[in-house]
Every structure is written in C-alpha cells, then in structure tokens.
Amino acid sequence: MILPGFIVSLMGGGILAWIASQKSLVLTRWISLLTVTVNLLGALVVWWQQPGVSSLWLLDYSIPWIPQFGISVHLAVDGLSLLMLLLTFFLGAIAVLISWKEIQNRVGLYHFCLLWVLAGITGVFLAMDLFLFFFFWEVMLIPMFFLIIIWGHENSRYAAFKFFIFTQASGLLMLVAILGLYFVNGNQTGNYTFDYFHLLEANIAPGVAMWLMLGFLAAFAVKLPVVPFHTWLPDAHSQAPTAGSLILAGLLLKTGAYGLLRFIVPLFRDQAMVIAPWAMAIGVFGIIYGAILAFSQTDLKRLVAYTSVSHMGFIMLGVFSFNELAAQGVVMQMITHGISTGALFILAGFIYERIHTRDITRMGGFWKSMPFLGACGLVFAMASLGLPGLGNFVAEFLTLVGAWQATHKFTIIATLGLVAATIYSLRILQKVFYGTQASATMLVDLSIRERFIMMALVVSIIWLGLFPQPILNTSKQPVKTILEVPDTARTKDKSMQIEIVSIQGKGGRYE
C-alpha cells in the first residue's frame, strides 16, 4: 500500500493544508513540509531495503478500477521510477521551504496546488496503466497552471495560458495514441486493456505503430521540451514563482524524459530506431541552439531556462543512441539537471527577493555583500558547464560515450555544447557576482533557512559527482530491460535473430 499511499498522502496533505490556512498559515506550511518529508523518508526506506536492486520490479499494486473497459489502478516501482520518486520528494520538500517567506497571499491554495502537482508527478512515475498514466499527466498540468497564473510575475497570464495550450494539445495527441493502441491490441487479441505489461506484447503493423508512437512522442517532446516545441518554457520559467520554476525544471521536464524511456523505446522499438537519426539530430541542434540563446539573454531566469533546453538535448541524444551507457547517462542527467538547474532558479529567486529585478545588466559585485550566495552560485554554474567532480559531468560523460557508439558526428557536435555551456555559465558568474557592485546598498546574505536549502543541494550535486555508483546500480536493471530485444522478436527465424543481435551489439549504430 505504500505506492498508493505516496499519491493519496500528497492529495490529502494538500486538502488539509488548504483547510488549515483558515486557522494558521504556519500550520499550513508545516503540514506541507511534513507530508513531503514523510514521503521522502518512505522512498528512502524502499531504496535502503533494495541496495542492489537486483530484481526488476520492487513493488507492485493493482486493483480493478473500471474493469469493463480494462482500466485498473496499477502502480509499480522499479529502479528508474524509484530514483524519480526520490528526486520528486526531495525537490518537493525544497519547494515548500523556498515558499516559506516568498508566498504571503492565498497560502492555503498555494500549498494545495503545490502538493497536487507533486501528486500528479508521482502518479506519472508509478502508473502502469496507460489510462491512469494519462489521468496523472493531466493532474499535474492544472495545479501548475494556477501556480503560474496566480503567484507569477507581471506577464503570468500569458505564460500560464501558453504553457497550458502547449501541454494540453500535445497531451490530447497522446490520448488519441493511447486509445489507438488500446483498440488495435483489443481487436487483435480480444483483450481490451490499458495495462502496460500486456501492451508490451502487442503485435502492431509497422505503419500503424509509427503513427501511434508519434502521438506519444508529441507529448513527451513538448514536455521535455524539444526544439522547436520549447517556446513555452522560457516564458513559464520567467513568470513562475521560485518554487514553480524549481518544479518545472526539476520535475515536469523529467516526465517527458521518463516517457521516452518507459514508453517510446519499449512499446515502439522498431519505429524508434527508424526515427533515431532524426531524433538525435534534433537533440544535438537543441544543445547548440539552447546554449546560444542562453548566452544572449539578459533576464536571469530566461537565461537559466534556455540552459535547460540545451541540457535536454543530451537526453534526446542519449535515449535514441540505444545502448546502456547512454541510457545510464540519461538517468543521471534527469537527476543532476533537476538539482543543478533547480538550484540556479532558486538563486535567481533569492536575488529577485533582494533587488526586485531579474535583469543581469543591473547586477554585479554581489560576491562582496553576499559571499555565501556567491559560493553557491559558483558551485552550480560549474555544475552546469560539466565540471568533473560534480554530478552533471558524470551524466554528460556517460551520454557522450554511449552516443559515440551510435554516431560519431552527432557526438562531436554535442561535445561543442559543453564549450558553449562554459561560456554562458561563466557569463552568469561575471555578470551577477563579479565586477563593480551595481548598488551602493549592502545586500543581506542568505538566511539560515536559505543556507540550509542551498547546502542540501550543494551536498547532493557533489555526492552525485563523486559517488554516482548507487544511482547507476539502481537504474542498471531497468535500463537493460528497456533496451533489450523483446521475447516476441526471438520467435522469428534464425536469420532474423542474428540480425537483431547484431544491431544491439553495435549499440544501435546508424553510420
């Protein structure tokens, strides 16, 4: 019952926090923090009890929901989804702490929306029924829309509606694809079901499978986001409250990456390999394009948002390289990007609270008056450019080594993205923390609460850089299962078996 407990506790905690706001705003904040913290401890217990994660599925929960339509409440966790849960609850607790002083109006409703976004994200990472997956995909959309439009900045209405339209439109395409998969499989087998494990065995005509895959890919590409479907992201980030930007960068984008690994590759393997060269090309283009746009920004939050576009290109490159090293790099990238880029948004929020602007041309010399903030900024700017010893380096190194087995030219171009990342990361440091101080007023350095937040993130990114093996061990078995040739392929004739083994042995080489 721990799996539905994760989701129900977040939803119930959100309702309770909203009710408690009528009595005490402090009580509302503590309810939210305790709810997320208890879930984090629960996920840590599951991880601790499975240190090697030798078995694939650690926990499984399933009960019928609408049996006449083949819909069930089917939740399961393997190493991949467990890591995503740990990231969700860790950043969720950080989001509550960030909002402790920043949010002063409609506090109860705010914490309700925040916890329900986390509940939707948790459901996405746990759902093994495609109808349930789509349900949670929508659950996380609506509260985030309200977080942006109510507690955002000056152009929050425009950013919120743009975010909603992009995500909802692509989500409807995924719903059509889910229904198509449901009916095609049902017509062939007589078993109409949305269950993930049954649909893995579906035998679908290649042409139909390609269209179904594109429906899923549309939703995941927009959420990731992939160029040219990225334009909603800078607006949403720049207008969202600090916790909203953290959840967007650290978690919502990762649902798109998770969808690529969990659904695109296993359900539509042959079709994914067909489009792989194009997908990797788009990913590499996004790496360079996002870095160039990041360098040209003067709004600090928009600058960090475009770094996310660049970093998410590595995920496209890694997923469609079809080998274990690259996929392990993708998992590490999901975690380390969530922490490092989330931390940069938090730093931007701390600065905005003090000087009430995001314009980096009006900043400078902050290290003198805020040395602790400057030191944290240095750590996460170095993480963003991939400095060895920090988690992002491990992620990008594994991705590039794995991608090299699939394509040399795209890997070489993607490596240039690391050079571009160095340029825009150093620009952040130079514009914000060095140079002449823009104001004669001495700014107040981080408070104890803010220092606790930043130290938790600093320790995490350093630990991931120096000791990544626990993460790699946890994700190894799920990654191998996602990438392996399905059993149905082995029923083909002997020559076909040899061809499949040859393709996989080369790591999905396309050159």
C-alpha positions, 0 to 999 in steps of 0.5 A: 500500500505504500505506492498508493499511499505516496499519491493519496498522502500528497492529495490529502496533505494538500486538502488539509493544508488548504483547510488549515490556512483558515486557522494558521498559515504556519500550520499550513506550511508545516503540514506541507513540509511534513507530508513531503518529508514523510514521503521522502523518508518512505522512498528512502526506506524502499531504496535502503531495503533494495541496495542492489536492486537486483530484481526488476520490479520492487513493488507492485499494486493493482486493483480493478478500477473500471474493469469493463473497459480494462482500466485498473489502478496499477502502480509499480516501482522499479529502479528508474521510477524509484530514483524519480520518486526520490528526486520528486520528494526531495525537490518537493520538500525544497519547494515548500521551504523556498515558499516559506517567506516568498508566498504571503497571499492565498497560502492555503491554495498555494500549498494545495496546488503545490502538493497536487502537482507533486501528486500528479508527478508521482502518479506519472512515475508509478502508473502502469496503466496507460489510462491512469498514466494519462489521468496523472499527466493531466493532474499535474498540468492544472495545479501548475497552471494556477501556480503560474497564473496566480503567484507569477510575475507581471506577464503570468497570464500569458505564460500560464495560458501558453504553457497550458495550450502547449501541454494540453494539445500535445497531451490530447495527441497522446490520448488519441495514441493511447486509445489507438493502441488500446483498440488495435491490441483489443481487436487483435487479441480480444483483450481490451486493456490499458495495462502496460505489461500486456501492451508490451506484447502487442503485435502492431503493423509497422505503419500503424505503430509509427503513427501511434508512437508519434502521438506519444512522442508529441507529448513527451517532446513538448514536455521535455521540451524539444526544439522547436516545441520549447517556446513555452518554457522560457516564458513559464520559467520567467513568470513562475514563482521560485518554487514553480520554476524549481518544479518545472525544471526539476520535475515536469521536464523529467516526465517527458524524459521518463516517457521516452524511456518507459514508453517510446523505446519499449512499446515502439522499438522498431519505429524508434530506431527508424526515427533515431537519426532524426531524433538525435539530430534534433537533440544535438541542434537543441544543445547548440541552439539552447546554449546560444540563446542562453548566452544572449539573454539578459533576464536571469531566469530566461537565461537559466531556462534556455540552459535547460533546453540545451541540457535536454538535448543530451537526453534526446541524444542519449535515449535514441543512441540505444545502448546502456551507457547512454541510457545510464547517462540519461538517468543521471542527467534527469537527476543532476539537471533537476538539482543543478538547474533547480538550484540556479532558479532558486538563486535567481529567486533569492536575488529577485527577493533582494533587488526586485529585478531579474535583469543581469545588466543591473547586477554585479559585485554581489560576491562582496555583500553576499559571499555565501550566495556567491559560493553557491552560485559558483558551485552550480554554474560549474555544475552546469558547464560539466565540471568533473567532480560534480554530478552533471559531468558524470551524466554528460560523460556517460551520454557522450560515450554511449552516443559515440557508439551510435554516431560519431558526428552527432557526438562531436557536435554535442561535445561543442555544447559543453564549450558553449555551456562554459561560456554562458555559465561563466557569463552568469558568474561575471555578470551577477557576482563579479565586477563593480557592485551595481548598488551602493546598498549592502545586500543581506546574505542568505538566511539560515533557512536559505543556507540550509536549502542551498547546502542540501543541494550543494551536498547532493550535486557533489555526492552525485559527482563523486559517488554516482555508483548507487544511482547507476546500480539502481537504474542498471536493471531497468535500463537493460530491460528497456533496451533489450530485444523483446521475447516476441522478436526471438520467435522469428527465424534464425536469420532474423535473430542474428540480425537483431543481435547484431544491431544491439551489439553495435549499440544501435549504430546508424553510420 
